[in-house]
C-alpha cells in the first residue's frame, strides 16, 4: 500500500507519541513533499531524512506553483496540496 502524508501534523503527532519508528517499520510505501518536511522542526527533519523508507519529492517546478495557486481553496496550505500534485491518479491513501 502507498501512503502520502500531506500534513506535517501527522509526523509531529507521531514524534510526540513516540510512534514514528513504528510507522516506518510497516510495509507501507511512504511519500511526502519537501513542503511538508519543511514545516517540521529541524531535528524532526533530520530524523526523517535518516529513514530511507520515506520518499520525499521535490516540487521545485514553476508549473506546479502556478497550478497550486489556481487550486488553493483557502482550506489547504500549499504544503497540503503539494502531495496531491505528486500523486495524481495513483492508488494512494492521503493522510492529512
C-alpha positions in Angstrom: 0.0 0.0 0.0 1.1 3.6 -0.7 0.6 6.3 1.8 1.1 10.0 1.1 1.5 12.2 4.2 0.0 15.6 3.2 0.2 17.4 6.6 3.2 17.9 8.8 1.0 17.4 11.9 0.8 13.7 11.1 4.6 13.4 11.5 4.5 15.9 14.5 1.9 13.8 16.3 3.8 10.5 15.7 7.0 12.1 17.0 5.1 13.4 20.1 3.6 10.0 21.0 6.8 8.1 20.1 5.4 6.1 17.2 7.4 7.5 14.3 9.7 4.4 14.1 6.7 2.1 14.1 5.3 3.9 11.0 8.5 3.2 9.1 8.7 -0.5 10.3 5.5 -1.2 8.4 5.3 -2.5 4.8 3.7 0.8 3.7 5.4 2.8 0.9 5.5 6.4 2.4 5.6 9.6 0.3 5.6 13.3 1.2 7.0 16.5 -0.3 9.7 19.0 0.6 6.9 21.5 1.5 5.6 19.1 4.2 9.0 18.3 5.6 10.0 22.0 5.8 7.1 22.5 8.2 8.8 20.3 10.8 11.4 21.2 13.4 15.0 20.8 12.3 15.6 17.7 14.5 12.4 16.1 13.1 13.5 16.8 9.6 16.9 15.3 10.3 15.3 12.1 11.8 13.1 11.7 8.7 16.0 12.2 6.3 17.9 9.3 8.0 14.9 7.0 7.4 15.3 5.6 3.9 11.7 4.3 3.7 10.3 7.8 3.1 10.2 9.1 -0.5 10.4 12.9 -0.4 9.6 14.5 -3.6 10.8 18.0 -4.5 8.3 20.2 -6.1 10.6 22.9 -7.4 8.5 23.2 -10.6 7.2 26.5 -11.8 4.2 24.8 -13.4 3.4 23.2 -10.1 3.4 26.6 -8.4 1.1 28.0 -11.0 -1.3 25.1 -10.6 -1.1 25.3 -6.9 -2.1 29.0 -6.8 -5.0 28.2 -9.1 -6.1 25.3 -6.9 -5.6 26.8 -3.5 -9.0 26.9 -1.8 -8.0 28.7 1.4 -8.7 25.5 3.3 -5.5 23.7 2.4 -2.0 25.1 2.7 0.5 24.8 -0.2 2.2 22.0 1.7 -1.0 20.1 2.0 -1.8 20.4 -1.7 1.8 19.6 -2.8 1.3 15.9 -2.2 -1.8 15.8 -4.3 0.3 17.2 -7.1 2.9 14.5 -6.9 0.4 11.6 -6.6 -2.3 12.3 -9.2 -4.1 9.3 -10.5 -2.1 6.8 -8.4 -3.7 4.4 -6.0 -2.6 6.1 -2.8 -4.2 6.9 0.5 -3.7 10.5 1.6 -3.3 11.1 5.3 -4.0 14.7 6.4 
